[in-house]
Amino acid sequence: MSNLLALTIIWPLIAGIIAAFLNNKKRIVRPLSQVFAVLNLVLAGVMLYLVSNNGTVVLETGSYEAPFGIVIVGDLIALTLVLTTNVIATACVFYAPKSLTEQQESFYFYSFFFMLISGVSGAFLTGDLFNLFVFFEVLLMASYGLIVLGNGKAQLRESLKYVLINLFSSMLFVTTIAFLYSVVGSVNMAQVSQRVQEVEQQGVLTTIAILFFFVFATKAAVFPLYYWLPRPYIVPNPVVSALFGALLTKVGIYSILRVFTLIFVGEVDITHTIFIYLAAFTMIFGVIGALSTHNIKLIVAYNIIPAVGFMMMGIGIFSEVSLSGTIYYLINDMVIKGALFLLVGAIAYVAGTSDLRKMNGLIHHYPTLGWLMFVSTLVLAGIPPFSGFVGKLLLIQGGLANEEIMVVIASLVSSLLILFSMIRIFIRGFWGEKTDAPPHPERSAAAGKMIWPIAVLLSITVLLGVGAEWFYPPVEWMGEYLMDPQMYIDSVIKE
């Protein structure tokens, strides 16, 4: 079973290599990539089922026992996120042929795509801080290749900014790992968790914790480190934007969640209080950005930021309920952001523009796109009974139980503003008088093929809401699991 766990990381790499050799044979590489994505989705689902029934799976590479060897840890949280990643990847790989130009596909899109999925999956599964850095670099290298597909001027400008910021944060990341190793003598997360409680140099550890947070917060786009985010996520092709918006910032949030519930829990009153204030500012400033633009792609990209604030809120409150809320909201946000980026890409394609002021009455020609947009807005804003509501309800319950009134008010206000920012797309773009110009036949046909991957992702978010009674018990257990680091330690290090 542990070898199957490694396959969730290795299989996308194999698929990417095969796609590279078949890159010029589009009629083969497209369906083959779809088959590879579906197989990896099935593999992730099987692993999640096995772990939910049998407990955490630990792969000790080279037969070296932890903490001496590199370990891959497949617990319920990590494999849930790996499955979610592969659901989004599968939707994107079926959407891609309708969205990408032949030129974009010819520059090894499918190879970079599978490398990205491998890096994201590895980051979720690793039990080793240095290998977390390695998998960050794998997914970042893939994202560098994906962001420049299309060779436009805007892409060149934004990709330079994106690469430089990530290079700086990566250098800081590996340096911080070296500092931590010099203090505790290990990079295995479970052993580091044990040793930080015994080290007397608490001031040094606090500094290291701040550096780790700076690295992860930059990648997650937490206030005030979100300044780089919106535009690099909208200049690539919509399918690339969907992958970035659904996955990349979430790896940063997951890293904060894992490290600050497992390792740096000695000064919770200080660190997690700071998280709460940063969460409130992230929510408010992010949604202000969404309200400030008429570009539908930018509206969705800016709405990544307040979602990060909601997840930081749960980590900062640091209770079983709030951490359960963070996980539920994280899963929901990965899926809905993937759906929304694909959706606004399709809308911009059929409208011929992403400027909301130049759209009107699209629902008369594209009713399915219109109602998908409406439901997506309700999910993102957290309107009951959709999944966004379930996650936010748990976060607010955790905030009220801990008397964190300020951040609860900020979350409610930002939710209303998110609704307002998104409903503008439906009201201004779809509602209104029917335009005299007939829809472009080629665009209408392509839009029809783009709809079903979006509809599948949106159906999952709806199911997470109306079926919360089924999904909440394991998520509640995950909250308890995060509050008890010893459970993770015992599963990795066998005394």
Phi, psi and omega per residue, in radians:
M1 nan -0.610 3.138
S2 -1.154 -0.552 3.105
N3 -1.192 -0.594 3.049
L4 -1.090 -0.594 3.113
L5 -1.062 -0.796 3.122
A6 -1.113 -0.535 -3.098
L7 -1.141 -0.471 3.100
T8 -1.129 -0.387 3.075
I9 -1.658 -0.708 -3.040
I10 -1.313 -0.655 -3.072
W11 -1.022 -0.801 3.086
P12 -1.091 -0.583 3.087
L13 -1.121 -0.743 3.094
I14 -1.090 -0.766 3.133
A15 -1.069 -0.702 3.128
G16 -1.136 -0.669 3.119
I17 -1.156 -0.781 3.114
I18 -1.088 -0.718 3.124
A19 -1.099 -0.599 3.129
A20 -1.140 -0.716 3.134
F21 -1.213 -0.487 -3.115
L22 -1.784 0.310 -2.961
N23 -1.011 -0.650 -3.081
N24 -1.456 -0.077 3.141
K25 -1.862 1.395 -2.998
K26 -1.076 -0.626 -3.103
R27 -1.182 -0.350 3.105
I28 -1.671 -0.801 -3.001
V29 -1.191 -0.550 -3.132
R30 -1.140 -1.042 3.136
P31 -1.118 -0.570 3.134
L32 -1.146 -0.704 3.099
S33 -1.110 -0.662 3.099
Q34 -1.134 -0.705 3.100
V35 -1.120 -0.784 3.117
F36 -1.028 -0.758 -3.118
A37 -1.122 -0.745 3.125
V38 -1.122 -0.741 3.124
L39 -1.083 -0.709 3.121
N40 -1.195 -0.583 3.061
L41 -1.111 -0.778 3.115
V42 -1.103 -0.735 3.129
L43 -1.069 -0.773 3.116
A44 -1.117 -0.678 3.112
G45 -1.141 -0.714 3.110
V46 -1.112 -0.762 3.135
M47 -1.110 -0.713 3.110
L48 -1.111 -0.701 3.116
Y49 -1.102 -0.776 -3.126
L50 -1.127 -0.734 -3.124
V51 -1.212 -0.653 3.136
S52 -1.146 -0.436 3.139
N53 -1.687 -0.523 -3.012
N54 -2.017 -0.113 -3.141
G55 1.667 3.121 -3.054
T56 -1.032 2.386 3.073
V57 -1.844 2.282 3.130
V58 -2.124 2.159 3.073
L59 -1.776 2.050 3.105
E60 -1.751 1.800 -3.032
T61 -1.169 2.475 3.136
G62 1.191 0.241 -3.126
S63 1.093 0.320 3.052
Y64 -1.553 2.127 -3.099
E65 -1.192 2.581 3.036
A66 -1.145 2.495 0.155
P67 -1.670 0.256 -3.038
F68 -1.434 -0.496 3.140
G69 -1.916 2.997 3.081
I70 -1.305 2.331 -3.127
V71 -2.130 2.537 2.972
I72 -1.956 2.170 -3.027
V73 -1.988 1.948 3.120
G74 -1.753 1.431 3.043
D75 -1.637 3.126 -3.021
L76 -1.106 -0.645 -3.130
I77 -1.164 -0.904 -3.075
A78 -1.053 -0.770 -3.078
L79 -1.295 -0.489 3.018
T80 -1.097 -0.732 3.134
L81 -1.252 -0.599 3.071
V82 -1.129 -0.748 3.097
L83 -1.093 -0.764 3.116
T84 -1.061 -0.740 3.096
T85 -1.004 -0.751 -3.097
N86 -1.317 -0.474 3.005
V87 -1.092 -0.813 3.137
I88 -1.141 -0.748 -3.133
A89 -1.065 -0.724 -3.125
T90 -1.133 -0.748 3.094
A91 -1.075 -0.722 -3.109
C92 -1.186 -0.661 -3.091
V93 -1.260 -0.428 3.036
F94 -1.433 -0.470 3.107
Y95 -1.353 -0.543 -2.964
A96 -0.965 -0.836 -3.076
P97 -1.066 -0.450 3.128
K98 -1.462 -0.301 -3.031
S99 -1.827 -0.676 -3.059
L100 -1.394 2.534 2.954
T101 -1.391 2.867 3.124
E102 -1.091 -0.585 3.113
Q103 -1.127 -0.761 3.137
Q104 -1.132 -0.703 3.107
E105 -1.152 -0.601 -3.054
S106 -1.223 -0.319 3.120
F107 -1.611 0.798 2.971
Y108 1.058 0.720 3.118
F109 -1.004 -0.843 -3.027
Y110 -1.190 -0.553 3.083
S111 -1.172 -0.815 3.099
F112 -1.127 -0.625 3.141
F113 -1.053 -0.866 -3.112
F114 -1.240 -0.554 3.066
M115 -1.112 -0.681 3.101
L116 -1.086 -0.795 -3.132
I117 -1.115 -0.686 3.103
S118 -1.109 -0.768 3.139
G119 -1.126 -0.747 3.122
V120 -1.126 -0.796 3.133
S121 -1.077 -0.739 3.124
G122 -1.111 -0.681 3.120
A123 -1.106 -0.639 3.108
F124 -1.240 -0.570 -2.982
L125 -1.655 -0.364 -3.024
T126 -1.162 2.535 3.057
G127 -1.927 0.363 -3.000
D128 -2.354 2.225 -3.068
L129 -1.131 -0.666 3.129
F130 -1.156 -0.679 3.108
N131 -1.273 -0.384 2.957
L132 -1.091 -0.744 3.058
F133 -1.066 -0.764 -3.130
V134 -1.056 -0.808 -3.125
F135 -1.217 -0.554 2.996
F136 -1.013 -0.767 -3.118
E137 -1.178 -0.638 3.095
V138 -1.073 -0.848 -3.111
L139 -1.217 -0.571 3.122
L140 -1.216 -0.714 3.091
M141 -1.057 -0.716 3.089
A142 -1.121 -0.710 -3.135
S143 -1.172 -0.559 3.078
Y144 -1.101 -0.696 3.102
G145 -1.192 -0.662 -3.088
L146 -1.291 -0.621 -3.025
I147 -1.215 -0.443 -3.104
V148 -1.644 0.009 3.102
L149 -1.071 2.116 -3.129
G150 2.006 -0.288 3.014
N151 0.814 0.603 3.078
G152 -1.398 2.846 -3.138
K153 -1.104 -0.758 -3.140
A154 -1.104 -0.669 3.120
Q155 -1.134 -0.699 3.117
L156 -1.083 -0.800 -3.123
R157 -1.090 -0.861 -3.076
E158 -1.272 -0.568 3.126
S159 -1.196 -0.621 3.075
L160 -1.071 -0.777 3.113
K161 -1.109 -0.768 -3.123
Y162 -1.100 -0.776 -3.118
V163 -1.160 -0.786 -3.095
L164 -1.101 -0.749 3.141
I165 -1.128 -0.740 -3.121
N166 -1.260 -0.559 3.052
L167 -1.104 -0.749 3.128
F168 -1.116 -0.816 -3.115
S169 -1.161 -0.560 3.104
S170 -1.200 -0.709 3.085
M171 -1.080 -0.730 3.115
L172 -1.154 -0.634 -3.133
F173 -1.069 -0.926 -3.072
V174 -1.193 -0.565 3.081
T175 -1.154 -0.717 3.137
T176 -1.150 -0.675 3.068
I177 -1.058 -0.722 3.110
A178 -1.094 -0.722 3.090
F179 -1.055 -0.800 -3.119
L180 -1.111 -0.722 3.131
Y181 -1.105 -0.637 3.137
S182 -1.160 -0.421 -3.116
V183 -1.595 -0.761 -3.026
V184 -1.911 -0.217 3.067
G185 1.288 0.416 -3.139
S186 -2.794 2.720 2.988
V187 -2.122 -0.002 3.036
N188 -1.203 2.161 -3.005
M189 -1.015 -0.729 -3.114
A190 -1.131 -0.778 -3.134
Q191 -1.238 -0.652 3.075
V192 -1.053 -0.707 3.114
S193 -1.035 -0.675 3.095
Q194 -1.198 -0.764 -2.971
R195 -1.355 -0.491 3.141
V196 -1.141 -0.403 3.104
Q197 -1.326 -0.327 -3.071
E198 -1.754 -0.333 -3.074
V199 -1.286 2.368 -3.127
E200 -1.480 -0.257 -3.099
Q201 -1.472 1.152 -3.071
Q202 -1.155 -0.548 3.105
G203 -1.116 -0.735 3.102
V204 -1.128 -0.752 3.131
L205 -1.109 -0.656 3.097
T206 -1.098 -0.733 3.093
T207 -1.083 -0.748 3.116
I208 -1.102 -0.714 3.111
A209 -1.059 -0.726 3.128
I210 -1.109 -0.727 3.126
L211 -1.127 -0.748 3.066
F212 -1.040 -0.775 -3.134
F213 -1.090 -0.706 3.132
F214 -1.039 -0.763 3.134
V215 -1.094 -0.912 -3.081
F216 -1.189 -0.633 -3.138
A217 -1.180 -0.585 3.064
T218 -1.121 -0.773 -3.130
K219 -1.245 -0.518 -3.136
A220 -1.526 -0.207 -3.116
A221 1.189 0.871 3.039
V222 -1.484 2.509 3.088
F223 -0.997 2.399 -0.039
P224 -1.656 0.377 -3.036
L225 -1.665 0.334 -3.117
Y226 -1.634 -0.018 -2.996
Y227 -0.983 -0.443 -3.078
W228 -1.432 -0.314 -2.768
L229 -1.289 -0.990 -2.764
P230 -0.965 -0.897 -2.968
R231 -1.245 -0.669 3.077
P232 -1.037 -0.337 -3.130
Y233 -1.559 -0.143 -3.107
I234 -1.968 -0.254 -3.100
V235 -1.335 -0.473 3.099
P236 -1.320 -3.119 3.028
N237 -1.048 2.585 -3.103
P238 -0.923 -0.594 -3.131
V239 -1.203 -0.586 3.060
V240 -1.239 -0.720 3.082
S241 -1.023 -0.677 3.132
A242 -1.130 -0.746 3.106
L243 -1.102 -0.775 -3.137
F244 -1.139 -0.877 -3.065
G245 -1.144 -0.568 -3.103
A246 -1.453 -0.521 -2.917
L247 -2.019 -0.763 -2.878
L248 -1.191 -0.873 3.107
T249 -1.140 -0.464 -3.115
K250 -1.237 -0.499 3.053
V251 -1.157 -0.672 3.063
G252 -1.092 -0.778 3.114
I253 -1.110 -0.759 3.114
Y254 -1.038 -0.700 -3.141
S255 -1.112 -0.729 3.068
I256 -1.098 -0.790 -3.129
L257 -1.041 -0.796 -3.088
R258 -1.241 -0.846 -3.038
V259 -1.221 -0.661 -3.066
F260 -1.631 0.134 2.907
T261 -1.981 -0.303 -3.088
L262 -1.845 -0.728 -2.976
I263 -1.862 -1.059 -3.013
F264 -1.678 1.341 3.140
V265 -2.103 0.258 -3.092
G266 -1.409 -0.464 -3.119
E267 -2.148 0.930 -3.067
V268 -1.039 -0.674 -3.105
D269 -1.069 -0.485 3.141
I270 -1.608 -1.025 -3.022
T271 -1.095 -0.816 -3.036
H272 -1.340 -0.403 2.997
T273 -1.170 -0.704 3.058
I274 -1.064 -0.715 3.123
F275 -1.012 -0.702 -3.111
I276 -1.114 -0.780 3.124
Y277 -1.133 -0.748 3.117
L278 -1.113 -0.631 3.108
A279 -1.066 -0.783 -3.128
A280 -1.096 -0.794 3.128
F281 -1.154 -0.648 3.131
T282 -1.105 -0.766 3.107
M283 -1.027 -0.918 -3.012
I284 -1.196 -0.860 -3.091
F285 -1.187 -0.591 3.107
G286 -1.122 -0.793 -3.097
V287 -1.273 -0.471 3.030
I288 -1.075 -0.713 3.072
G289 -1.050 -0.721 3.129
A290 -1.124 -0.565 3.137
L291 -1.379 -0.267 -2.999
S292 -1.546 -0.095 -3.014
T293 -2.180 2.727 3.039
H294 -1.879 0.061 3.101
N295 -1.471 2.052 -3.023
I296 -1.120 -0.545 3.099
K297 -1.215 -0.686 3.107
L298 -1.174 -0.618 3.108
I299 -1.018 -0.816 3.136
V300 -1.176 -0.719 -3.124
A301 -1.120 -0.743 3.105
Y302 -1.121 -0.541 -3.132
N303 -1.287 -0.084 2.949
I304 -1.133 -0.650 -2.990
I305 -1.165 -0.889 3.098
P306 -1.088 -0.526 3.076
A307 -1.105 -0.681 3.047
V308 -1.064 -0.688 3.092
G309 -1.056 -0.702 3.111
F310 -1.089 -0.740 -3.127
M311 -1.211 -0.645 3.056
M312 -1.132 -0.571 3.092
M313 -1.024 -0.803 -3.138
G314 -1.141 -0.686 3.118
I315 -1.161 -0.699 -3.122
G316 -1.173 -0.707 3.130
I317 -1.133 -0.651 2.975
F318 1.011 1.067 3.014
S319 -2.373 2.907 -3.133
E320 -1.038 -0.727 -3.122
V321 -1.159 -0.800 -3.084
S322 -1.185 -0.658 3.108
L323 -1.207 -0.629 3.026
S324 -1.082 -0.713 3.099
G325 -1.098 -0.700 3.102
T326 -1.069 -0.774 -3.128
I327 -1.153 -0.782 -3.140
Y328 -1.077 -0.757 -3.123
Y329 -1.213 -0.624 3.110
L330 -1.072 -0.820 3.132
I331 -1.086 -0.824 3.124
N332 -1.043 -0.778 -3.043
D333 -1.212 -0.617 3.067
M334 -1.010 -0.810 -3.068
V335 -1.264 -0.787 -3.060
I336 -1.228 -0.595 3.092
K337 -1.189 -0.682 3.050
G338 -1.033 -0.802 3.139
A339 -1.102 -0.744 -3.072
L340 -1.182 -0.726 3.122
F341 -1.149 -0.681 3.056
L342 -1.132 -0.665 -3.089
L343 -1.194 -0.849 -3.130
V344 -1.199 -0.473 3.029
G345 -1.115 -0.738 3.102
A346 -1.171 -0.702 3.133
I347 -1.110 -0.799 3.126
A348 -1.098 -0.593 -3.131
Y349 -1.170 -0.826 -3.097
V350 -1.296 -0.525 -3.137
A351 -1.441 -0.321 -3.107
G352 1.365 0.131 -3.135
T353 -2.801 2.729 3.009
S354 -1.862 0.106 3.119
D355 -1.474 2.038 -3.069
L356 -1.082 -0.511 -3.103
R357 -1.228 -0.261 -3.114
K358 -1.821 0.176 3.130
M359 -1.947 2.635 3.076
N360 -2.975 2.381 2.990
G361 1.144 0.445 -3.099
L362 -1.140 -0.405 -3.078
I363 -1.144 -0.409 3.128
H364 -1.228 -0.523 3.130
H365 -1.739 -0.523 -3.063
Y366 -2.301 1.175 -3.061
P367 -1.105 -0.632 -3.122
T368 -1.113 -0.773 3.086
L369 -1.035 -0.692 -3.125
G370 -1.100 -0.813 -3.094
W371 -1.323 -0.500 2.991
L372 -1.102 -0.691 3.105
M373 -1.120 -0.719 -3.118
F374 -1.121 -0.811 -3.136
V375 -1.160 -0.701 3.106
S376 -1.037 -0.681 3.107
T377 -1.077 -0.764 -3.141
L378 -1.142 -0.681 3.125
V379 -1.127 -0.827 -3.084
L380 -1.138 -0.675 -3.113
A381 -1.325 -0.253 3.115
G382 1.455 0.647 3.104
I383 -1.450 2.283 3.119
P384 -1.126 2.570 0.127
P385 -1.743 0.460 -3.025
F386 -1.363 2.924 -2.968
S387 -1.148 -0.531 3.090
G388 -1.044 -0.588 3.115
F389 -1.170 -0.709 -3.100
V390 -1.095 -0.840 3.131
G391 -1.082 -0.782 -3.133
K392 -1.173 -0.620 3.113
L393 -1.079 -0.771 3.116
L394 -1.112 -0.704 3.123
L395 -1.126 -0.744 3.139
I396 -1.195 -0.684 3.074
Q397 -1.050 -0.758 3.096
G398 -1.106 -0.694 3.123
G399 -1.149 -0.754 3.138
L400 -1.192 -0.672 3.128
A401 -1.111 -0.562 3.134
N402 -1.690 0.121 3.101
E403 1.049 0.650 3.058
E404 -1.658 1.236 -2.990
I405 -1.180 -0.669 -3.072
M406 -1.032 -0.849 -3.097
V407 -1.258 -0.506 3.061
V408 -1.132 -0.775 3.102
I409 -1.089 -0.760 3.119
A410 -1.050 -0.678 -3.133
S411 -1.180 -0.682 3.126
L412 -1.194 -0.747 3.125
V413 -1.119 -0.798 -3.122
S414 -1.142 -0.570 3.097
S415 -1.100 -0.733 3.092
L416 -1.124 -0.712 -3.134
L417 -1.230 -0.595 3.045
I418 -1.080 -0.783 3.106
L419 -1.017 -0.782 -3.121
F420 -1.140 -0.741 -3.113
S421 -1.120 -0.634 -3.079
M422 -1.475 -0.619 -3.093
I423 -1.171 -0.358 3.072
R424 -1.049 -0.634 -3.135
I425 -1.100 -0.733 -3.133
F426 -1.226 -0.804 -3.057
I427 -1.200 -0.851 -3.067
R428 -1.418 -0.604 -3.070
G429 -1.501 -0.656 -3.029
F430 -1.849 -0.703 -3.125
W431 -1.293 2.804 3.064
G432 2.054 -3.038 -3.085
E433 -1.182 2.566 3.088
K434 -1.246 2.247 -3.131
T435 -1.301 2.620 -3.135
D436 -1.273 -0.533 -3.095
A437 -1.202 2.235 3.120
P438 -1.255 2.682 3.113
P439 -1.134 2.577 3.108
H440 -1.204 2.129 -3.055
P441 -0.992 -0.748 -3.107
E442 -1.148 -0.701 3.141
R443 -1.201 -0.663 3.129
S444 -1.113 -0.732 3.133
A445 -1.137 -0.748 3.129
A446 -1.140 -0.704 3.139
A447 -1.075 -0.658 3.117
G448 -1.073 -0.615 3.124
K449 -1.368 -0.427 3.128
M450 -1.336 -0.364 -2.943
I451 -1.193 -0.718 -2.937
W452 -1.194 -0.632 3.041
P453 -1.080 -0.645 3.092
I454 -1.121 -0.790 -3.100
A455 -1.101 -0.646 3.123
V456 -1.113 -0.834 3.131
L457 -1.076 -0.744 -3.132
L458 -1.158 -0.623 3.099
S459 -1.095 -0.626 3.118
I460 -1.139 -0.736 3.129
T461 -1.141 -0.666 3.093
V462 -1.120 -0.746 3.127
L463 -1.090 -0.689 3.103
L464 -1.084 -0.447 3.113
G465 -1.484 -0.993 -3.073
V466 -1.254 -0.386 3.120
G467 -1.817 0.457 -3.083
A468 -1.010 -0.520 3.132
E469 -1.060 -0.541 3.126
W470 -1.445 -0.678 -2.994
F471 -1.522 -0.399 -3.034
Y472 -1.193 -0.707 -3.104
P473 -0.924 -0.853 3.088
P474 -1.143 -0.573 3.100
V475 -1.190 -0.658 3.077
E476 -1.081 -0.700 3.092
W477 -1.112 -0.665 3.110
M478 -1.059 -0.659 3.081
G479 -1.098 -0.737 3.086
E480 -1.127 -0.693 -3.135
Y481 -1.083 -0.747 -3.138
L482 -1.203 -0.519 -3.140
M483 -1.359 -0.178 -3.134
D484 -2.175 1.466 -3.094
P485 -0.989 -0.425 -3.099
Q486 -1.098 -0.511 3.107
M487 -1.091 -0.746 3.100
Y488 -1.170 -0.793 -3.117
I489 -1.031 -0.801 -3.103
D490 -1.137 -0.554 -3.135
S491 -1.305 -0.421 -3.093
V492 -1.683 -0.816 -3.079
I493 -1.813 1.926 -3.132
K494 -1.595 1.985 -3.141
E495 -1.258 nan nan
